[in-house]
Structure formats: C-alpha cells, structure tokens
Amino acid sequence: MSNVIQGFPKNFLWGGATAANQLEGGYNEGGKGLSSADMIAYIPKEKRSKEISHAMEITSERIEKILSGEFEARFPKRDGIDFYHRYKEDIALFAELGFKVFRMSLHWSRIFPNGYDEQPNEEGLQFYDDVFDELLKHGIQPLVTLSHYETPLGLTEKYNGWVSREVVDHFTRYAETVFKRYKDKVKYWLTFNEINVITISAFTGGGVVVDRLDNKLQGMYQALHHQFVASSIATKLCHEIIPDAQIGCMLARMETYPNSCNPEDVRKAQLANQMNLFFTDVHARGEYPKFMDRYFAENNIVLQKEDGDDELLKQYTVDYISFSYYMSITVAENPEGDNEAAGNLVVGSVMNPYLETSDWGWQIDPIGLRVTLNAMYDRYQKPLFIVENGLGAYDKVEEDGSIHDPYRIEYLRKHIEQMKEAIKDGVDLMGYTAWGPIDLISMSTSEMSKRYGFIYVDQDDDGNGTLARSRKDSFAWYKQVIASNGEQL
C-alpha cells in the first residue's frame, strides 16, 4: 500500500479573503470612527508611482487638510462595496460557492472608534456578531484578522500610531474584547495582516506619519517591534480565552530569485529572502534572527525594548503561518537598462523573461508558490495557510451581462496545481482563501477596475454603478474546485 500523499486533505479549508476597509463601507455609521484606510484617496493612473509607498504614505499636512475638508479627493474605501448593508446577500453567494472558510477583518475603529476608548462600541460589536451568525448559518467558518491596515485614526493623532508603546495596551484591550465576545463563533484568528508592510508604508501598516519621526527607519522598526509584542500578547490571550482556537501571523511573501548564477546576484536574492522571512522568524521562532543585528547596526537602529519583551516573544509563538502570494521577484546586483522591472511593487527588481505579466505589471509565477511553500515549511515546520492569492485584471461585461474571465481561471488553476504538488512534497497546508472573491476596492490605489473576484460588483473607479452582484465564469469554476476538493481543476 502506497504512503504517497495524493492531494488535498479532506479537512482542507477552501474559501476567499477580504479586508473590512476594502468592502464594508458604512464608514460613518454605527458609531464607527475614522481609520488609516479612510484617509487613502483614489489615485488616478497618471499620478501613480511604481513605488507602493509613494501611493500610501500620508503626511501630517494632508491629514489636516482631509479632516478640515480642504483636500479635494474621493475616498472609495469609505464606501467600499457596501458589505455593511449587503452582507447577507454576499454571504449567500459565498455559500453557493461552497466556502468552508471566509477570511475577513474587524474594523478596529468600528469597535473602538478612537482606538484608545475605555469601552467598546456595542453597535460595532453587534454588527460582527450578525456577520458571524450569518456565516455559521451557512456552514462557513470565519477566519478573522485583528488588524488589516485599519489602525484607528485617533491612535495616529494621539500617539503617532504604533511607534508609541501605549498602542500595545490599546490593542490588547481590543483583542481581549473581541476574543471574549466571539469565543464561541470564531476559531481561526490572525493578528496583523502582511506585517512586513509597516517597513514599506508605515502609515498603512501602523498609522505612523513618517514626517513626525526624527529617524524614519528607527521609527518603522520600533513600531514593528511593538506589533510583534502585541501579537504575542494576543496569542497568549487567545489561547487562554478560546482554548480550542488557532491563531497565526500573516506575511506578504515575495520569493526572490537571482537574475543569474553570478554569486553577487545569488547573495542579493538570499538577503532579500532573509529580510522577507525575518518577520515570520520572530512570530514562529520567537526571536529576532541574528542577521538582523548587522542590519540594525548598519542603519543606526536601536530598538527600545521593555523588560520581558524577548521572553514574551519566545513563549507565545503562533500556531500557524499564513501569507499572501501574488508573484515572485527577481534581482540583479547590476541591473541593465530596460531590464529593470516596471512593476512587481519592488524597486530594483528586474523582469524575469520566463514569466508572464499581469495587467498591473506583476509577474505570474505559479511554480514560485510551490518553491516558497517548501522553503517556508522546511524553515518553520509549522502549518501553513495561503490566505491571499489571485489575479487583478480588467473584466468586461458582455451585452448579455456575462463576464468571461478565462485569464483568472488559468491563473488560479496553475497556482492550485502547485499547491497540490507542495502537499505531495510533504508541506502541511491548512487551506487556501483566494483574494477578493467579490470585487472590492484596491488596497494601494483605491481603484475598482483592478478586479479579483468570482463575483462582479457593478461599480466603476468614480464610484458610479448599481452595486449589483453577478457571477463571472470563474464562479462556476471555483465552485467545482471546492466541491471536488481540488481534484477538478
């Protein structure tokens, strides 16, 4: 009898992933306060930079102008796709797809409007009770992210966000509140979404306004340390309050290749992977890796730690590691002219001639997902969970209302095939939640035309449309994938 693993385990968690700030709307309803996401304006194409940080950083002056009404712009995340009022309709569609799990986030400022409030907002808590009840009614397990680029603006104004130690206590109050409230409804938790983004855009990742910092890098990594500590405290609380729950971390994973076998390229790629996996090293191994000592020293970064921080990180490591995967990155020590990448979010990367490219310049690399699954499982020996993966593309609505998206099906099919191969390799993979199962607002540019969903939402970049939901061709395809547990691709 063969012991070879054949495919996805029976309890594999198939589903989709979203963020509150990109789909909920209702930004000024139910007692909700403003968050960092509510300050991100729509950025027309002609004004975008290839560096995501340029699109996402907010200055003190801009915040003042936005709050006073002097800054004329649209803020699409404030309205999202109206999940706040339409969640029953949307969850019914997820149930039709056969979801086993739905990844969502809690909008922290819906529960603690300023972030530093002593008491939570009951109307906000009740909203999520209602959402969880609706999910569970359909047999869908909630997978809940505590902080998904949604730092309450009050914490930015009072403390400059996560750069201040006080925010750890406010986050702890928030985490304890929701663990106690939802302990019978939510068994899968994540602490911080793509925690590494705080070192790319401090405002997005932690509500930190960098022009208020004397030393930008010092401030970013200090804020990150506070998030590491808060994550460990949340892990401790989750295990105490919900003993049968699992809680994990979340990384924006970018597997990096050398452009050639030149040792300089190889070393550059190795360093890029080390710097990317540093975040999960702390979460999963419980300590800062040694290679960061040199980085901190060379960049004059001296972390301020309180007594017991290191012990806390060591004692309360995560149960599983989740990550997003959209693309791989290729780097060269000496990139040549036109070969410098025009996309992929990473300045200094080069185009990989062996890969196709999406409408947004992201290079498509399904085998890279298998590579990173093996690399991460070898490194940590903890269960892995792919909680974001998908293709942002332009979709066309035909005259009869149909939406044909074979490009999306092909992208997902190839990635799921590589997931299956990684499982055969011996990787312990818990589940897969495709990003944006329903079209939602883009994280970086707040556009609507960059669509990921199986479900089309009638809304354009200017906010016009009926918000009606309709099924794309990929809807029927993904439904079949789930029903067959990944056997029919």
C-alpha positions as CSV (number, residue, x, y, z in Angstrom):
1,M,0.0,0.0,0.0
2,S,1.4,3.4,-1.0
3,N,2.0,6.1,1.6
4,V,2.4,8.8,-1.1
5,I,0.1,11.8,-0.4
6,Q,-2.3,12.1,-3.3
7,G,-3.8,15.5,-2.9
8,F,-5.7,17.9,-0.7
9,P,-6.7,16.6,2.8
10,K,-10.4,16.1,3.5
11,N,-10.5,19.0,6.0
12,F,-8.8,21.5,3.7
13,L,-10.1,25.0,4.2
14,W,-11.3,26.4,0.9
15,G,-12.6,30.0,0.8
16,G,-11.9,33.6,0.0
17,A,-10.3,36.6,1.7
18,T,-11.2,40.2,2.2
19,A,-10.5,43.2,4.4
20,A,-13.1,45.3,6.2
21,N,-11.7,48.6,4.8
22,Q,-12.0,47.4,1.2
23,L,-15.5,46.1,1.2
24,E,-17.5,47.2,4.2
25,G,-18.4,50.8,3.6
26,G,-20.6,52.4,6.3
27,Y,-17.6,54.4,7.4
28,N,-19.7,56.9,9.4
29,E,-22.5,54.5,10.5
30,G,-23.0,52.5,13.6
31,G,-20.6,54.6,15.8
32,K,-17.6,53.8,13.7
33,G,-14.6,56.2,13.9
34,L,-12.1,57.0,11.1
35,S,-9.2,54.7,10.4
36,S,-5.9,55.0,8.4
37,A,-7.7,53.4,5.5
38,D,-10.3,56.1,5.4
39,M,-7.6,58.6,4.7
40,I,-6.4,56.9,1.5
41,A,-7.6,58.8,-1.6
42,Y,-8.2,57.5,-5.1
43,I,-5.1,57.9,-7.2
44,P,-5.6,58.4,-11.0
45,K,-3.2,56.3,-13.1
46,E,-1.3,59.3,-14.4
47,K,-0.3,60.2,-10.8
48,R,0.8,56.8,-9.6
49,S,4.3,55.8,-8.8
50,K,5.6,52.3,-9.2
51,E,6.7,52.5,-5.6
52,I,3.7,51.5,-3.5
53,S,5.0,53.6,-0.6
54,H,4.5,56.8,-2.6
55,A,0.9,55.9,-3.0
56,M,0.2,55.0,0.6
57,E,2.2,57.4,2.8
58,I,0.3,60.3,4.3
59,T,1.8,63.5,5.7
60,S,0.7,65.5,8.7
61,E,-0.4,68.3,6.4
62,R,-2.5,66.0,4.3
63,I,-4.3,64.6,7.4
64,E,-5.1,68.2,8.5
65,K,-6.4,69.1,5.1
66,I,-8.5,65.9,4.8
67,L,-10.1,66.5,8.2
68,S,-10.8,70.1,7.5
69,G,-12.3,69.4,4.1
70,E,-9.6,71.3,2.2
71,F,-8.2,68.2,0.4
72,E,-10.4,67.5,-2.6
73,A,-10.4,63.9,-3.4
74,R,-12.5,60.7,-3.4
75,F,-12.0,58.2,-0.6
76,P,-13.5,55.0,-2.1
77,K,-12.6,52.8,0.9
78,R,-15.1,54.7,3.0
79,D,-17.9,53.3,0.9
80,G,-16.4,50.0,-0.2
81,I,-18.9,47.8,-1.9
82,D,-21.5,48.2,0.8
83,F,-20.9,44.9,2.5
84,Y,-22.1,46.7,5.7
85,H,-25.7,46.6,4.4
86,R,-25.4,43.7,1.9
87,Y,-23.5,41.1,3.9
88,K,-26.4,38.6,3.9
89,E,-26.6,38.7,0.1
90,D,-22.8,38.3,-0.2
91,I,-22.5,35.5,2.3
92,A,-25.3,33.6,0.4
93,L,-23.1,33.8,-2.7
94,F,-20.1,32.6,-0.7
95,A,-22.2,29.7,0.5
96,E,-23.2,28.9,-3.1
97,L,-19.5,28.8,-4.0
98,G,-19.1,26.2,-1.2
99,F,-16.8,28.2,1.0
100,K,-15.5,26.3,4.1
101,V,-13.9,29.5,5.4
102,F,-14.2,33.2,4.9
103,R,-11.3,35.4,5.8
104,M,-12.3,38.9,6.9
105,S,-11.0,41.6,9.2
106,L,-12.6,43.5,12.1
107,H,-12.5,47.3,11.5
108,W,-10.9,48.2,14.8
109,S,-12.4,51.7,14.8
110,R,-15.9,50.2,14.4
111,I,-15.4,48.6,17.8
112,F,-13.1,51.2,19.5
113,P,-13.9,54.4,17.4
114,N,-10.7,56.3,18.6
115,G,-8.6,53.2,19.4
116,Y,-8.0,54.5,22.9
117,D,-11.6,54.4,24.2
118,E,-12.1,52.7,27.5
119,Q,-15.3,50.9,26.5
120,P,-16.2,49.3,23.1
121,N,-18.9,50.4,20.8
122,E,-21.8,47.9,21.2
123,E,-23.3,48.7,17.8
124,G,-20.0,47.7,16.1
125,L,-19.7,44.5,18.2
126,Q,-23.2,43.6,17.3
127,F,-22.6,44.1,13.6
128,Y,-19.8,41.4,13.6
129,D,-22.0,39.1,15.8
130,D,-24.6,39.3,13.0
131,V,-22.0,38.7,10.3
132,F,-20.5,35.6,12.1
133,D,-24.0,34.3,12.7
134,E,-24.8,34.5,9.0
135,L,-21.6,32.8,8.1
136,L,-22.1,30.0,10.6
137,K,-25.7,29.5,9.4
138,H,-24.3,28.7,6.0
139,G,-21.6,26.4,7.5
140,I,-18.7,28.8,6.8
141,Q,-16.0,29.3,9.4
142,P,-14.8,32.9,10.0
143,L,-11.1,33.5,9.8
144,V,-10.6,36.8,11.4
145,T,-7.7,39.3,11.1
146,L,-7.5,41.7,14.0
147,S,-5.6,44.4,12.2
148,H,-5.7,44.7,8.4
149,Y,-4.4,48.2,7.6
150,E,-7.2,49.6,9.8
151,T,-5.4,51.5,12.6
152,P,-7.9,53.9,14.2
153,L,-7.0,57.5,13.2
154,G,-7.3,58.5,16.9
155,L,-4.2,56.5,17.6
156,T,-2.3,58.3,14.9
157,E,-3.4,61.7,16.2
158,K,-2.7,61.0,19.8
159,Y,0.4,58.7,19.6
160,N,1.6,58.7,16.0
161,G,0.3,55.1,15.8
162,W,2.4,52.0,16.6
163,V,5.6,53.9,17.1
164,S,4.4,54.6,20.6
165,R,4.4,51.8,23.2
166,E,1.0,52.9,24.5
167,V,-0.7,51.5,21.5
168,V,0.2,48.0,22.6
169,D,-2.1,48.4,25.6
170,H,-5.0,49.7,23.5
171,F,-4.6,46.8,21.0
172,T,-4.5,44.4,24.0
173,R,-7.8,45.8,25.2
174,Y,-9.3,45.4,21.7
175,A,-8.0,41.8,21.3
176,E,-9.3,40.7,24.7
177,T,-12.7,42.3,24.0
178,V,-13.2,40.5,20.7
179,F,-11.8,37.2,21.9
180,K,-14.3,37.2,24.8
181,R,-17.2,38.4,22.6
182,Y,-16.7,35.9,19.8
183,K,-15.1,33.0,21.5
184,D,-17.9,30.7,20.6
185,K,-18.1,31.8,16.9
186,V,-14.5,32.3,15.7
187,K,-11.9,29.6,16.0
188,Y,-9.3,30.9,13.4
189,W,-7.5,34.2,14.0
190,L,-4.7,36.3,12.6
191,T,-3.0,39.2,14.3
192,F,-1.5,41.6,11.7
193,N,-2.1,41.4,8.0
194,E,1.1,41.5,6.0
195,I,3.0,42.7,9.0
196,N,6.1,43.5,6.8
197,V,4.2,46.3,5.0
198,I,4.9,48.6,8.0
199,T,8.5,48.8,6.8
200,I,7.3,49.8,3.3
201,S,4.4,52.2,4.3
202,A,4.4,53.0,8.0
203,F,1.0,54.8,7.7
204,T,-0.7,51.8,6.0
205,G,0.8,49.2,8.3
206,G,0.7,51.1,11.5
207,G,-0.9,54.5,11.4
208,V,2.6,56.1,11.6
209,V,3.1,59.5,10.0
210,V,6.8,59.4,9.0
211,D,7.3,63.2,8.8
212,R,6.8,63.2,12.6
213,L,9.8,60.9,13.0
214,D,13.4,62.0,13.6
215,N,14.6,58.8,12.1
216,K,12.3,57.1,9.6
217,L,13.9,53.6,9.8
218,Q,14.2,53.7,13.5
219,G,10.5,54.7,13.9
220,M,9.3,52.0,11.5
221,Y,11.2,49.2,13.2
222,Q,10.2,50.4,16.6
223,A,6.6,50.3,15.5
224,L,7.2,46.8,14.2
225,H,8.6,45.7,17.5
226,H,5.5,47.0,19.3
227,Q,3.4,44.9,16.8
228,F,5.5,41.8,17.5
229,V,4.9,42.3,21.2
230,A,1.2,42.9,20.7
231,S,0.9,39.8,18.5
232,S,2.5,37.7,21.3
233,I,0.2,39.1,23.9
234,A,-2.8,38.4,21.6
235,T,-1.6,34.9,21.1
236,K,-1.4,34.4,24.8
237,L,-4.9,35.8,25.3
238,C,-6.4,33.8,22.5
239,H,-5.1,30.6,24.0
240,E,-6.4,31.5,27.4
241,I,-9.9,32.7,26.3
242,I,-10.5,30.3,23.4
243,P,-8.5,27.2,24.1
244,D,-9.8,25.4,21.0
245,A,-8.8,28.3,18.7
246,Q,-5.8,28.7,16.5
247,I,-4.0,32.0,15.9
248,G,-1.4,32.8,13.3
249,C,0.6,35.5,11.7
250,M,0.5,36.9,8.2
251,L,3.3,37.9,5.8
252,A,3.3,39.4,2.3
253,R,5.6,36.7,0.9
254,M,7.8,37.5,-2.1
255,E,10.0,34.7,-3.1
256,T,13.1,36.3,-4.6
257,Y,15.3,34.7,-7.4
258,P,18.8,35.7,-8.5
259,N,18.9,37.0,-12.1
260,S,21.9,34.8,-12.8
261,C,24.3,32.3,-11.2
262,N,26.6,35.2,-10.5
263,P,27.4,34.9,-6.8
264,E,26.6,38.6,-6.3
265,D,23.1,38.1,-7.7
266,V,22.7,34.9,-5.6
267,R,23.7,36.7,-2.4
268,K,21.4,39.7,-3.2
269,A,18.4,37.2,-3.6
270,Q,19.4,35.4,-0.4
271,L,19.4,38.6,1.5
272,A,16.0,39.7,0.1
273,N,14.5,36.4,1.2
274,Q,16.1,36.7,4.7
275,M,14.7,40.2,5.0
276,N,11.2,39.0,3.9
277,L,11.2,36.0,6.3
278,F,12.6,37.9,9.2
279,F,9.0,38.8,10.2
280,T,7.8,35.2,10.4
281,D,11.1,34.2,12.1
282,V,10.1,36.4,15.0
283,H,6.5,35.1,15.1
284,A,7.3,31.4,14.6
285,R,10.7,31.0,16.2
286,G,10.2,33.6,18.9
287,E,13.3,35.7,18.5
288,Y,15.0,38.2,16.2
289,P,17.3,36.3,13.7
290,K,21.0,37.1,14.0
291,F,21.3,38.5,10.5
292,M,19.1,41.5,11.7
293,D,21.9,42.5,14.1
294,R,24.0,43.7,11.2
295,Y,21.1,45.4,9.5
296,F,20.2,47.3,12.7
297,A,23.8,48.3,13.3
298,E,24.5,49.5,9.8
299,N,21.3,51.6,9.8
300,N,21.7,53.0,13.3
301,I,18.6,51.3,14.6
302,V,18.4,50.7,18.3
303,L,15.2,49.1,19.4
304,Q,13.7,50.2,22.7
305,K,12.5,47.1,24.5
306,E,10.8,46.7,27.8
307,D,11.9,44.1,30.3
308,G,10.2,40.8,29.4
309,D,9.7,41.6,25.7
310,D,12.1,38.9,24.5
311,E,10.7,36.3,26.9
312,L,7.2,37.2,25.7
313,L,8.1,36.7,22.0
314,K,9.8,33.4,22.8
315,Q,6.9,32.0,24.9
316,Y,3.9,32.9,22.7
317,T,4.7,31.9,19.2
318,V,2.0,31.4,16.6
319,D,0.1,28.2,15.9
320,Y,0.4,28.6,12.1
321,I,1.9,30.9,9.5
322,S,-0.3,32.5,6.8
323,F,0.9,34.6,3.9
324,S,-0.1,36.3,0.7
325,Y,1.4,35.2,-2.6
326,Y,0.9,37.0,-5.9
327,M,4.2,37.0,-7.6
328,S,7.9,36.3,-7.3
329,I,10.7,38.8,-7.6
330,T,14.0,38.7,-9.5
331,V,17.0,40.8,-8.5
332,A,20.4,41.6,-10.0
333,E,23.4,43.3,-8.4
334,N,23.9,45.3,-11.5
335,P,20.6,45.6,-13.4
336,E,20.9,46.6,-17.1
337,G,18.8,49.4,-18.6
338,D,15.4,48.2,-19.8
339,N,15.6,45.1,-17.7
340,E,14.7,47.0,-14.6
341,A,11.1,46.0,-13.7
342,A,8.3,48.4,-14.2
343,G,6.0,46.5,-11.9
344,N,6.1,43.9,-9.1
345,L,6.0,46.7,-6.4
346,V,9.7,46.3,-5.7
347,V,12.0,49.0,-6.8
348,G,15.3,47.5,-8.1
349,S,13.8,44.2,-9.2
350,V,14.3,43.1,-12.8
351,M,12.0,41.4,-15.3
352,N,12.1,37.6,-15.3
353,P,12.0,36.6,-19.0
354,Y,10.5,33.2,-18.2
355,L,7.3,34.6,-16.7
356,E,4.1,36.2,-18.0
357,T,3.0,39.6,-16.6
358,S,-0.4,40.8,-15.4
359,D,-2.3,43.9,-16.5
360,W,-0.6,45.6,-13.5
361,G,2.9,44.5,-14.3
362,W,3.0,41.7,-11.7
363,Q,4.9,38.7,-12.9
364,I,2.9,35.5,-12.7
365,D,4.8,32.5,-11.2
366,P,2.8,29.5,-10.0
367,I,5.8,27.3,-9.5
368,G,7.2,30.0,-7.2
369,L,4.3,29.2,-4.9
370,R,5.5,25.6,-4.6
371,V,9.0,26.9,-4.1
372,T,8.0,29.2,-1.2
373,L,5.7,26.6,0.4
374,N,8.6,24.1,0.6
375,A,11.1,26.8,1.7
376,M,8.8,28.1,4.5
377,Y,7.8,24.6,5.7
378,D,11.4,23.5,5.8
379,R,12.3,26.6,7.8
380,Y,9.5,26.5,10.4
381,Q,7.8,23.1,10.5
382,K,4.5,24.8,11.3
383,P,1.2,24.5,9.4
384,L,1.0,27.0,6.5
385,F,-2.1,28.8,5.2
386,I,-2.3,30.7,1.9
387,V,-4.7,33.5,2.8
388,E,-4.3,35.7,-0.3
389,N,-3.7,34.8,-3.9
390,G,-5.4,36.0,-7.0
391,L,-5.2,37.9,-10.3
392,G,-6.1,41.6,-10.5
393,A,-7.4,42.2,-14.1
394,Y,-9.8,44.3,-16.2
395,D,-13.1,42.5,-16.7
396,K,-15.6,43.2,-19.5
397,V,-19.3,42.8,-19.1
398,E,-20.8,41.5,-22.3
399,E,-24.1,42.7,-23.7
400,D,-25.9,39.7,-22.2
401,G,-24.4,40.5,-18.8
402,S,-22.0,37.6,-18.8
403,I,-18.3,38.1,-17.7
404,H,-15.8,35.7,-19.3
405,D,-12.6,35.6,-17.3
406,P,-10.5,32.6,-18.5
407,Y,-7.3,34.5,-17.6
408,R,-8.4,34.4,-13.9
409,I,-9.3,30.7,-14.1
410,E,-6.0,29.9,-15.7
411,Y,-4.0,31.9,-13.0
412,L,-5.8,30.2,-10.1
413,R,-5.7,26.8,-11.7
414,K,-2.0,26.8,-12.1
415,H,-1.4,28.0,-8.6
416,I,-3.7,25.4,-7.1
417,E,-1.9,22.7,-9.1
418,Q,1.3,23.8,-7.5
419,M,-0.3,23.8,-4.0
420,K,-1.2,20.2,-4.6
421,E,2.3,19.4,-5.6
422,A,3.6,21.0,-2.5
423,I,1.3,18.9,-0.3
424,K,2.6,15.9,-2.1
425,D,6.1,17.2,-1.2
426,G,5.1,16.9,2.4
427,V,4.1,20.5,3.2
428,D,1.4,20.8,5.9
429,L,-1.0,23.2,4.2
430,M,-4.2,24.1,6.1
431,G,-6.2,26.0,3.5
432,Y,-6.5,28.5,0.7
433,T,-8.5,31.7,0.6
434,A,-8.4,33.4,-2.8
435,W,-8.1,37.1,-2.6
436,G,-11.1,39.2,-3.3
437,P,-13.8,36.6,-4.1
438,I,-16.0,39.5,-4.6
439,D,-14.7,42.6,-6.4
440,L,-13.6,45.2,-3.9
441,I,-11.6,48.5,-3.6
442,S,-7.9,48.2,-4.4
443,M,-5.6,48.5,-1.3
444,S,-3.0,50.8,-2.8
445,T,-4.7,52.9,-5.4
446,S,-8.4,52.7,-4.2
447,E,-9.4,51.9,-7.8
448,M,-12.3,49.5,-8.6
449,S,-11.2,48.5,-12.1
450,K,-8.5,46.1,-10.7
451,R,-10.8,43.2,-10.1
452,Y,-10.0,39.9,-8.4
453,G,-13.5,38.4,-7.8
454,F,-15.6,35.5,-8.8
455,I,-18.4,37.9,-8.2
456,Y,-18.7,41.1,-10.2
457,V,-19.8,44.3,-8.5
458,D,-21.3,47.0,-10.7
459,Q,-19.2,50.0,-9.6
460,D,-16.5,51.9,-11.5
461,D,-13.4,53.9,-10.4
462,D,-15.5,57.0,-10.0
463,G,-17.9,55.3,-7.6
464,N,-20.7,55.1,-10.2
465,G,-22.9,51.9,-10.5
466,T,-25.7,50.0,-9.0
467,L,-23.5,47.8,-6.8
468,A,-25.4,44.8,-8.2
469,R,-23.7,41.5,-7.8
470,S,-23.3,39.0,-10.7
471,R,-21.4,35.7,-11.3
472,K,-18.4,35.6,-13.5
473,D,-17.3,32.4,-15.4
474,S,-14.8,31.8,-12.6
475,F,-17.6,31.5,-10.1
476,A,-18.8,28.2,-11.5
477,W,-15.2,27.0,-11.9
478,Y,-14.1,27.7,-8.3
479,K,-17.4,26.2,-7.1
480,Q,-16.4,23.0,-8.9
481,V,-12.8,23.1,-7.5
482,I,-14.2,23.3,-3.9
483,A,-16.8,20.6,-4.4
484,S,-14.2,18.2,-5.8
485,N,-11.6,19.2,-3.1
486,G,-9.2,20.4,-5.7
487,E,-9.5,17.3,-7.9
488,Q,-11.3,19.0,-10.8
489,L,-9.2,22.0,-12.0
